[in-house]
Amino acid sequence: MVFQFLVSRASCPQEGSVHAAEMAATRKNWRTQRPRAPSGRIPFKSPLILADKMWSANREIVVFLRTNSDRTHARIVWYRAFIDTSYQDSDAMSTVQTLEVPGYQVVEFLGSGARSTIWRVRDRSGSQEFALKRVVKRHVSDYRFLEQAINEYEVGSKLDHPVIRRIYRIRRLKRWLRLREVHLLMEFCEGKTVQSARPQSLPEVIRIFTQVGEAMAYMNSRGYVHADMKPNNIIVAPDGMVKIIDLGQSCPIGTVKQRIQGTPDYIAPEQVHRRPLDARTDVFNFAASLYWTLTGKAIPTLLPKKGGYQLMTDSSIVPPDALNPEVPASVGKLVTDCLKINPAHRPVAVTDVVARMNLISHALKIA
């Protein structure tokens, strides 16, 4: 359990010490990053105090500033409090069981990712539910995860499409004046990912990916590429509603990333080579996701899961209709056209891909 708070320095006649003389709760398990002074006192040289493993029943901690000549009571003027059992194991985010967020009631833990956890929360002032993504910096190398969360907010807050998950608020939490956490308040999307519940019928696959393609085309029209489309970033609700999630790697069209970013089974060649990204990058990621959904197999990419690099040619990709006889040749041709190594040989925009999918649906009489 972790609390961080700012204590008012108040009026101390001399350099004194902070003493945990009284707290609302009976448990007084107190530890700080500062060396402990004699008699359980903590040297007070800065108004910023970081206390770990402190608990308070009403989420308010009372600290007393004491000196020999005067007893000045200083109530906390600002605090940040949360309870999170993931701190029991800094690398095992999946062990989290509970979280407390001021202003919201936590309903349930939904899942975890790279340095992040997702929670279902409810606004205490109403009945509206949200998804809360909490990203924590635990090591110096983790700062990129905070950057991705901030980027997700900056891109997502500018988009308004029914198939793209909405992002409402961002909350930046600092410790010792350094950014340590980012909270994103997002639209709660009920359902399962395409990765976890792969659709089996061709009409359903076409329906889902037509909506995904339309949403990606909308992003491109707003000047952004998603840059990380994959089955795990597509949620299908029980009523059939489709949602694209995770905009952490999205970026303005023309961006050259400082490092290789993408998912190995779906990454485009230009992402591996760190070249400018555009709508044709989304075309490749989209088609790679569609390929997996149709066949259950991933395409060979320049960045295999086992690490390193591998050679890739247009002929190294087996058409999906050769792996799944239920896939029409027209669909197979569309997918392979989108997976060309050279971006110049792919469809120019996702809108072109959607148009071809609509023609295929009409020819196959798919509603």
C-alpha positions in Angstrom: 0.0 0.0 0.0 1.4 3.4 -1.0 0.5 6.9 0.0 2.1 10.1 -1.1 1.2 13.5 0.3 2.4 17.0 0.8 2.6 18.3 4.3 2.3 22.1 5.1 5.6 23.3 6.6 3.5 25.6 8.7 5.3 27.9 11.2 8.1 26.1 13.0 10.4 28.3 15.0 13.3 26.0 14.4 14.3 23.1 12.2 12.1 20.4 13.8 10.9 16.9 13.0 7.8 15.3 11.8 6.3 12.8 14.2 3.5 10.3 13.5 1.8 11.3 16.7 -1.7 10.5 15.7 -3.4 8.9 12.7 -7.1 8.2 12.0 -6.4 4.5 12.0 -5.0 2.4 14.8 -2.3 0.8 12.6 0.9 2.8 12.6 3.2 1.0 10.2 5.3 3.9 9.1 8.4 3.8 6.8 10.0 6.5 4.6 12.8 6.9 2.3 14.5 9.2 4.8 16.7 7.7 7.6 14.9 7.4 10.8 15.9 9.7 13.6 16.0 8.6 17.3 12.7 8.1 19.2 10.9 7.3 16.0 11.2 10.8 14.6 11.7 11.7 11.0 14.1 14.5 10.1 12.0 17.4 8.6 14.0 19.3 6.0 11.5 19.4 3.2 7.7 19.7 2.9 7.6 16.6 0.7 7.3 13.4 2.6 7.0 10.0 1.0 5.5 7.4 3.2 5.1 3.7 2.2 2.9 1.1 3.8 0.7 3.6 5.7 -3.0 3.0 6.2 -5.9 5.2 7.1 -9.5 4.2 7.5 -10.9 7.5 6.1 -8.1 8.2 3.6 -6.9 11.2 5.6 -3.7 11.2 7.5 -3.0 13.7 10.3 0.6 14.7 11.0 1.9 16.9 13.8 4.9 19.2 13.6 6.4 19.4 17.0 9.3 21.5 18.4 10.5 22.1 22.0 9.2 25.7 22.1 5.9 25.2 20.2 3.5 22.5 19.1 2.2 23.4 15.7 -0.5 21.2 14.3 -0.2 20.9 10.5 -3.0 19.2 8.6 -2.2 17.8 5.2 -3.1 20.3 2.5 -2.8 18.0 -0.5 -2.7 14.3 -0.7 -2.8 11.4 -3.1 -3.9 8.0 -1.9 -4.5 4.7 -3.4 -4.3 1.0 -2.3 -2.7 -1.4 -4.7 -1.5 -4.8 -3.9 0.6 -4.9 -7.1 3.3 -3.3 -5.0 3.8 -6.7 -3.4 5.5 -7.7 -6.6 6.7 -4.8 -8.8 6.9 -7.0 -11.9 3.7 -9.1 -11.5 1.0 -6.7 -12.5 -1.5 -9.5 -12.8 -1.5 -10.0 -9.0 -3.4 -6.8 -8.4 -6.6 -7.3 -6.6 -7.7 -3.9 -5.3 -7.3 -0.3 -6.1 -8.7 2.9 -4.6 -9.1 6.0 -6.7 -10.4 9.3 -5.3 -13.8 10.2 -6.8 -14.5 6.7 -8.3 -15.7 3.4 -7.0 -13.6 0.5 -8.3 -15.9 -2.3 -9.6 -13.4 -4.9 -10.7 -9.9 -5.6 -12.1 -10.1 -6.3 -15.8 -6.6 -7.1 -16.9 -2.9 -6.1 -17.2 -0.4 -5.2 -19.8 3.1 -3.8 -19.9 3.5 -1.8 -16.7 -0.3 -1.2 -16.8 -3.5 -2.4 -15.2 -7.0 -1.9 -16.4 -9.9 -1.4 -14.0 -13.7 -1.0 -14.3 -14.7 2.0 -12.2 -17.9 3.9 -11.5 -18.3 7.6 -10.9 -19.4 8.1 -7.3 -21.7 11.0 -8.3 -23.6 8.9 -10.8 -24.0 5.5 -12.4 -21.7 5.9 -15.4 -18.9 3.4 -15.7 -15.5 3.8 -17.2 -12.3 1.9 -17.8 -9.3 3.2 -15.9 -5.8 2.4 -17.2 -3.1 2.9 -14.6 0.5 3.0 -15.9 3.3 2.9 -13.4 7.0 3.7 -13.8 8.9 1.2 -11.7 12.3 1.4 -13.4 14.1 4.1 -15.4 13.4 2.2 -18.6 9.7 2.3 -17.9 9.3 5.9 -18.8 8.4 5.0 -22.3 5.2 3.4 -21.0 4.2 6.7 -19.4 5.0 8.4 -22.7 2.7 5.9 -24.5 -0.1 6.6 -22.1 0.2 10.3 -22.5 0.4 9.9 -26.3 -2.8 7.7 -26.2 -4.6 10.6 -24.4 -3.3 13.3 -26.8 -4.4 11.3 -29.8 -7.6 9.8 -28.5 -9.0 13.0 -27.1 -8.9 14.4 -30.6 -10.9 11.6 -32.1 -14.7 11.0 -32.1 -15.7 7.8 -33.9 -18.2 5.2 -32.6 -15.7 2.4 -33.3 -12.8 4.0 -31.5 -12.7 3.9 -27.7 -13.2 7.4 -26.3 -10.6 8.8 -23.8 -12.0 11.4 -21.4 -9.3 12.4 -18.9 -5.7 12.0 -18.0 -4.2 12.2 -14.5 -0.5 12.6 -14.0 0.8 11.6 -10.6 4.3 12.7 -9.4 6.5 11.6 -6.7 9.5 13.7 -5.6 8.5 16.1 -8.5 9.0 13.3 -11.0 6.3 11.7 -13.1 5.6 8.2 -11.7 2.1 7.3 -12.8 -0.4 8.1 -15.5 -4.2 7.3 -15.2 -6.4 7.3 -18.2 -10.2 7.5 -17.8 -11.6 5.8 -20.9 -14.9 4.5 -22.3 -15.7 1.1 -20.8 -16.0 -1.4 -23.6 -17.6 -4.7 -22.7 -16.8 -7.8 -24.7 -13.9 -9.9 -25.9 -11.0 -9.3 -28.2 -10.7 -10.9 -31.6 -7.5 -12.5 -30.3 -9.3 -14.2 -27.4 -12.5 -15.1 -29.3 -11.6 -15.5 -33.0 -14.8 -15.2 -35.1 -15.4 -18.4 -37.2 -17.8 -17.3 -39.9 -16.6 -15.3 -42.9 -19.6 -12.9 -42.8 -18.8 -12.0 -39.2 -15.1 -11.5 -40.0 -16.0 -9.2 -42.9 -18.5 -7.3 -40.8 -15.9 -6.7 -38.0 -13.1 -5.7 -40.2 -15.2 -3.4 -42.4 -16.0 -1.4 -39.3 -12.4 -1.5 -38.1 -11.3 -0.3 -41.6 -13.7 2.6 -41.5 -12.5 3.7 -38.1 -8.8 3.5 -39.2 -9.7 5.5 -42.4 -11.3 8.1 -40.1 -8.0 8.3 -38.0 -6.0 8.7 -41.2 -8.4 11.5 -42.3 -7.6 13.3 -39.0 -3.9 13.0 -39.7 -3.0 10.0 -37.5 -2.0 6.4 -38.1 -2.9 3.7 -35.5 0.4 1.9 -36.1 -0.4 -1.1 -33.9 -3.5 -2.7 -35.2 -3.8 -6.4 -34.2 -6.5 -8.8 -33.1 -5.9 -8.0 -29.4 -6.7 -4.4 -30.1 -10.2 -5.1 -31.4 -13.1 -5.7 -29.0 -16.4 -7.2 -30.0 -19.3 -6.7 -27.5 -22.0 -9.3 -26.9 -24.4 -7.2 -29.0 -21.8 -7.1 -31.9 -20.5 -3.6 -31.4 -16.9 -3.2 -32.5 -14.3 -1.1 -30.7 -10.7 -0.3 -31.5 -8.6 0.1 -28.3 -5.0 1.1 -27.4 -3.8 4.2 -29.2 -0.5 4.2 -27.4 1.6 3.9 -30.5 -0.6 6.1 -32.7 1.2 9.1 -34.2 0.8 11.8 -36.8 1.2 10.7 -40.4 4.8 11.0 -41.6 6.3 10.3 -38.1 9.7 8.5 -38.0 9.8 6.6 -34.7 12.9 6.9 -32.5 12.9 3.1 -31.9 11.2 0.1 -33.5 7.6 0.0 -32.2 5.0 -2.6 -33.2 3.8 -6.1 -32.6 6.1 -8.8 -34.3 3.3 -10.7 -36.0 1.7 -7.6 -37.4 4.5 -5.1 -37.9 5.1 -3.5 -41.3 8.5 -3.4 -42.9 8.8 0.4 -42.7 8.2 0.2 -38.9 11.1 -2.2 -38.6 13.3 0.0 -40.8 12.1 3.1 -38.9 10.9 5.0 -42.0 8.1 7.5 -42.2 4.7 6.0 -41.3 1.5 6.7 -43.3 -1.9 5.2 -44.1 -0.2 2.3 -46.0 1.4 1.3 -42.7 -2.2 0.9 -41.3 -3.1 -1.0 -44.4 -0.4 -3.6 -43.7 -1.2 -3.9 -40.0 -4.9 -4.2 -40.8 -4.3 -6.9 -43.4 -2.0 -8.8 -41.1 -4.7 -8.8 -38.4 -7.3 -9.9 -41.0 -4.9 -12.7 -42.2 -4.6 -14.1 -38.7 -8.4 -13.9 -38.1 -9.1 -15.8 -41.3 -6.4 -18.5 -40.8 -5.4 -18.6 -37.2 -1.8 -18.2 -38.4 0.4 -15.1 -38.3 2.3 -13.9 -41.4 6.1 -14.0 -41.4 7.4 -10.5 -40.7 10.8 -8.8 -40.6 10.7 -9.0 -36.8 10.0 -12.5 -35.7 9.0 -13.3 -32.1 12.2 -15.2 -31.5 14.2 -12.1 -32.0 16.5 -10.8 -34.6 15.5 -10.2 -38.2 14.4 -12.5 -41.0 14.2 -12.1 -44.8 10.8 -11.4 -46.1 9.5 -11.4 -49.7 6.1 -11.0 -51.2 6.1 -14.7 -52.1 6.9 -15.7 -48.5 3.3 -15.0 -47.5 0.9 -17.9 -48.3 -2.5 -16.6 -49.4 -5.1 -17.0 -46.7 -7.4 -18.9 -49.1 -4.7 -21.5 -49.5 -4.8 -22.2 -45.7 -8.5 -21.9 -45.2 -10.7 -23.2 -48.1 -13.7 -21.2 -46.8 -11.9 -17.9 -47.7 -12.9 -16.8 -51.2 -10.1 -16.1 -53.6 -11.2 -12.4 -53.8 -10.6 -12.0 -50.1 -7.3 -13.8 -50.3 -6.2 -11.5 -53.2 -7.2 -8.4 -51.2 -5.2 -9.5 -48.1 -2.0 -10.3 -50.1 -2.3 -7.0 -52.0 -2.2 -5.2 -48.7 0.8 -7.1 -47.4 3.3 -6.1 -50.0 6.7 -5.3 -48.6 7.0 -2.1 -50.6 4.4 0.4 -49.4 4.1 1.8 -52.9 2.6 -1.6 -54.1 -0.2 -1.6 -51.4 -3.5 0.2 -51.6 -2.9 3.9 -51.0 -5.5 4.2 -48.2 -7.6 2.1 -45.9 -10.7 3.6 -47.6 -9.6 1.7 -50.7 -9.5 -1.5 -48.7 -12.9 -0.9 -47.2 -14.4 -0.2 -50.7 -13.1 -3.5 -52.0 -14.4 -5.3 -48.9 -17.8 -3.8 -49.6 -17.7 -5.0 -53.2 -16.8 -8.5 -52.0 -19.6 -8.5 -49.5 -22.1 -7.5 -52.2 -20.8 -10.2 -54.6 -20.9 -12.8 -51.9 -24.3 -11.5 -50.7 -23.0 -10.9 -47.2 -25.4 -8.7 -45.3 
